[in-house]
């Protein structure tokens, strides 16, 4: 499929969380070439709008036409329009050009600052909404447009139908972020039928730019030729990811992260490839690593970028572990995410102290290896599990976290090697940590290649 072009007709957020910044990132995440027609400039951050300056209507039209005359426009969206004059100009221009338009009826910033002049409300309702393919009000915007109070899903459905019937928008989505229901449920009115799109509620801190990215995602889908409901469902999924992995920056509402939609799959593939290269190192040195495999076998793990590492499903390891077969190390299979609980817990705990340390492997406790490591200047922590608190032992997965925490406390940072002296029924072993799985293995190989003098 050839490249498709979408346009955002919206304002600029100097904090980068909303407006055209969010829209362009969303377009890119969904594989659409993004273009812009800037309506207003805001001096804005995560907690306040300090100043607003809107463009002349002729300049807004000129931007739209410059894109149209050269590239064409497959679909577009509006965000902050600011003034009555800009709304009228956008309605007139888009109405003549005829591309599908998603209207995000932006009225108030996340900080509470108004983003549209009071006299522009009528123009928005009577001029722009009638030409909209999709309109995406939140609860409070829908109340204003429909003229009713909204709390639950029945009210949202009534408002959506009213906006369609009275104001002419073909498809109406009353977003569920502010509805008094357990999950985040968007009510979609399309073709006389209601659809409820549901996702679990997330931490409300990273919500700056949600409406912008959501409407931009719908426009991107329409630009690519998707059916409207398909485009809306994809947009719902994208915004869930964008909130879940929001950008923890600023003192107010953190920006959403629409690029997580493509960055996480790309990062998982990079992890898979790096793990595959590391396992080739194991196979090329199978006899040496075979001599280091404990009775419980070994494993090697690697976490995705720490911005996206949440749990064991974000750590790749070897299903079935790395076993000793005929005296040689042999991976049981290709790497897979969520394949190891113990190694994953160690890595995730280490990440909390040093975000560079994303990989670890376990080997048997070998005195010769340890002596070589000490002589080479490796940072080593020795953990006696007899000191492990009873409540930690009884907590599922608590031991692995405690071991790493104790090692960090001992050495003042994440060490190269953690020596686990074992306990009743627990085999003594070591964990080697590093930035990548290849580095972890090279730390071991280096000790045998260089054979440092042991005193």
C-alpha positions, -999 to 999 in steps of 0.1 A, spaced: 0 0 0 13 35 -9 19 61 17 -13 79 28 -15 115 40 -33 128 71 -35 164 83 -39 177 118 -56 211 120 -48 220 156 -28 240 181 8 237 193 16 226 229 51 239 237 53 211 263 50 185 235 22 165 252 -9 175 232 -18 192 200 1 188 168 30 171 187 8 143 199 -10 140 165 22 138 144 36 111 167 4 92 164 3 94 126 39 82 125 31 53 149 3 41 126 23 44 94 7 76 79 25 106 66 15 135 89 10 171 79 -1 201 98 -22 233 97 -13 252 128 -42 271 143 -29 285 176 4 286 195 2 280 233 29 286 259 20 255 278 34 227 301 20 198 320 1 219 345 -8 253 330 -14 273 298 4 306 301 -4 323 269 -23 317 236 -18 333 202 -40 322 173 -33 324 136 -52 345 111 -79 325 93 -62 330 59 -30 315 72 -49 284 84 -65 280 50 -32 285 32 -16 257 52 -44 233 44 -43 242 7 -5 239 5 -7 203 16 -38 196 -6 -23 210 -38 9 190 -34 2 157 -17 -35 154 -14 -52 147 20 -67 113 27 -82 122 61 -78 149 87 -86 158 123 -92 190 142 -81 198 176 -78 233 192 -93 258 168 -94 288 191 -116 313 174 -149 315 156 -131 328 125 -108 298 124 -137 273 129 -156 289 100 -126 289 78 -118 252 85 -155 242 80 -156 261 47 -123 248 34 -127 211 44 -163 212 32 -151 221 -3 -123 197 -4 -144 168 10 -118 146 28 -130 127 59 -127 147 90 -124 137 127 -134 165 150 -120 165 185 -141 193 200 -114 207 222 -128 232 247 -107 230 278 -70 221 284 -62 193 308 -51 220 332 -85 236 331 -77 266 308 -102 274 281 -90 267 246 -119 281 226 -135 315 227 -171 315 240 -185 329 208 -169 301 188 -191 274 204 -220 280 181 -198 279 150 -183 246 162 -217 230 167 -234 244 136 -206 248 110 -180 221 118 -198 192 133 -222 188 104 -193 180 81 -175 157 105 -172 120 97 -165 114 134 -167 136 165 -150 126 197 -163 146 228 -155 136 263 -182 136 290 -181 174 296 -179 183 259 -208 160 251 -228 176 279 -222 210 263 -230 198 228 -261 177 237 -274 200 264 -279 172 289 -261 159 320 -241 127 317 -230 103 343 -233 67 331 -235 48 299 -272 53 293 -267 91 294 -237 88 271 -257 69 246 -285 94 247 -260 123 242 -243 105 213 -276 100 195 -286 136 201 -254 150 188 -258 129 156 -294 138 151 -293 175 161 -258 185 149 -253 162 120 -220 143 127 -221 109 111 -204 90 139 -203 101 175 -180 88 202 -186 98 238 -153 90 255 -154 71 287 -125 86 307 -147 108 328 -178 85 330 -189 72 364 -183 35 354 -157 10 365 -138 6 332 -130 32 306 -159 26 282 -163 46 250 -198 48 236 -197 47 198 -229 56 178 -226 45 142 -253 37 117 -280 38 143 -262 12 164 -243 16 197 -210 -1 204 -192 -1 237 -154 -2 236 -139 -11 269 -104 -11 285 -93 -12 321 -87 21 338 -51 31 342 -31 55 363 -47 89 355 -14 107 357 -3 102 321 -34 116 303 -21 148 287 -29 145 250 -53 115 252 -80 132 231 -55 144 205 -39 110 200 -72 92 200 -87 114 173 -55 114 153 -54 76 154 -89 74 140 -79 99 113 -49 77 105 -71 46 102 -95 64 79 -66 77 58 -55 41 53 -89 31 41 -101 13 72 -138 10 80 -147 36 106 -154 11 134 -121 -7 127 -102 26 129 -119 35 161 -111 1 177 -74 5 168 -74 40 182 -88 27 215 -61 1 217 -34 26 208 -45 51 234 -46 24 261 -9 16 254 -1 54 251 -15 60 286 0 28 302 35 37 290 31 75 294 61 98 297 68 106 334 78 142 329 64 173 345 46 183 376 11 181 362 -6 156 339 21 136 321 21 133 283 8 101 267 32 81 246 17 71 213 50 60 199 50 31 224 26 15 199 55 8 175 85 11 199 75 -18 222 72 -44 194 104 -31 178 122 -33 212 109 -68 218 124 -79 184 157 -62 193 158 -82 225 150 -114 207 178 -109 182 203 -100 209 193 -131 229 197 -152 198 232 -139 193 240 -146 229 228 -182 227 251 -186 197 280 -177 221 268 -204 244 268 -230 216 302 -219 204 316 -224 239 294 -253 249 320 -273 267 331 -244 290 295 -233 298 285 -269 302 310 -272 331 293 -242 348 257 -254 347 242 -262 381 219 -291 390 188 -269 385 202 -259 350 210 -224 338 191 -196 322 199 -163 305 175 -134 305 173 -100 289 147 -72 296 133 -47 271 141 -11 275 135 -2 312 109 24 301 87 -5 291 98 -33 314 69 -40 339 70 -78 346 83 -112 336 65 -110 303 89 -82 294 120 -104 300 131 -129 273 148 -161 285 151 -197 274 121 -220 278 132 -252 294 165 -234 304 200 -240 292 208 -277 300 239 -298 302 238 -325 275 268 -349 270 289 -324 291 280 -295 269 257 -265 274 226 -267 251 197 -241 250 164 -260 251 150 -237 225 148 -202 211 143 -173 234 108 -164 245 93 -137 267 80 -147 301 100 -180 300 118 -175 333 105 -162 366 136 -163 387 160 -146 362 133 -121 353 128 -111 390 165 -106 394 168 -84 363 137 -63 371 150 -57 406 184 -47 393 168 -24 368 153 -4 397 188 4 409 206 7 375 187 10 343 217 -1 323 216 -36 338 191 -55 317 206 -90 316 215 -119 339 224 -156 339 228 -182 366 257 -206 369 269 -231 395 290 -218 424 325 -224 411 354 -214 434 379 -212 405 355 -188 386 351 -166 417 389 -164 424 394 -154 388 366 -128 391 381 -113 423 415 -111 407 400 -94 376 384 -67 398 348 -77 393 324 -63 419 311 -93 439 284 -96 465 280 -127 487 245 -134 500 238 -158 529 201 -169 526 200 -179 562 196 -141 568 165 -140 546 135 -128 566 107 -154 570 81 -132 555 102 -128 523 107 -166 520 69 -171 523 61 -145 496 60 -158 461 91 -146 442 103 -126 472 136 -144 475 150 -133 441 142 -97 448 157 -99 483 189 -114 470 195 -86 446 185 -59 471 209 -73 496 237 -74 469 230 -38 461 231 -28 497 264 -47 502 283 -33 472 266 2 468 253 -7 434 244 -36 411 274 -60 412 289 -80 384 284 -112 403 260 -122 431 270 -153 451 240 -171 465 253 -195 492 221 -214 491 200 -228 520 182 -260 530 170 -274 497 184 -245 477 215 -251 455 243 -226 459 250 -207 426 260 -174 412 242 -148 391 262 -128 365 247 -95 356 254 -70 327 239 -46 302 233 -73 275 232 -111 275 263 -111 253 281 -90 279 271 -113 307 286 -143 288 317 -124 278 323 -116 315 326 -153 321 346 -160 290 370 -132 297 380 -149 330 390 -181 313 407 -164 283 428 -139 302 435 -163 331 445 -135 356 470 -144 382 453 -157 414 472 -150 446 
